[in-house]
């Protein structure tokens, strides 16, 4: 009984200390929330069959103190039509988590960055009322630049995205412009 009580007390103490450390870290973390959109270039076999499309994006970037890399979470929704008739539509819904590496001198209003992440892409192909859908592992990487305007920043970026499908891959390059709120 004493051993069990001691173990529970120790576990509770460890969890309390971990929570206190996490709370302290989160209090120092600056988050930027953003929205954007733009054109999406279809590449490879996907590009052979589909036109350049459009996409919208939501994102959050967490600037962790004492770390040179920020954490980034983003989601995209986009659509493409086929090259021949325009009757076949592909919807791409992508969610990613990864890193964003700020480059350039601190305090500069224009800040370039590199980004890379992993996640999933849902690919839905439809012709009229008939559709087929699959969700696949995806990777992405690219770069961009933010332009600071106080607590708001404008950004433009391009990323190479690859969703690994059966027997191949769906590759595309979203070129995104948007606005970030928060941070400094």
HELIX and SHEET records of a PDB file:
HELIX    1   1 UNK A    2  UNK A   28  1                                  27    
HELIX    2   2 UNK A   44  UNK A   49  1                                   6    
SHEET    1   A 9 UNK A  30  UNK A  43  0                                        
SHEET    2   A 9 UNK A  53  UNK A  63 -1                                        
SHEET    3   A 9 UNK A  69  UNK A  81 -1                                        
SHEET    4   A 9 UNK A  88  UNK A 102 -1                                        
SHEET    5   A 9 UNK A 110  UNK A 127 -1                                        
SHEET    6   A 9 UNK A 130  UNK A 149 -1                                        
SHEET    7   A 9 UNK A 152  UNK A 165 -1                                        
SHEET    8   A 9 UNK A 168  UNK A 182 -1                                        
SHEET    9   A 9 UNK A  30  UNK A  43 -1                                        
END                                                                             
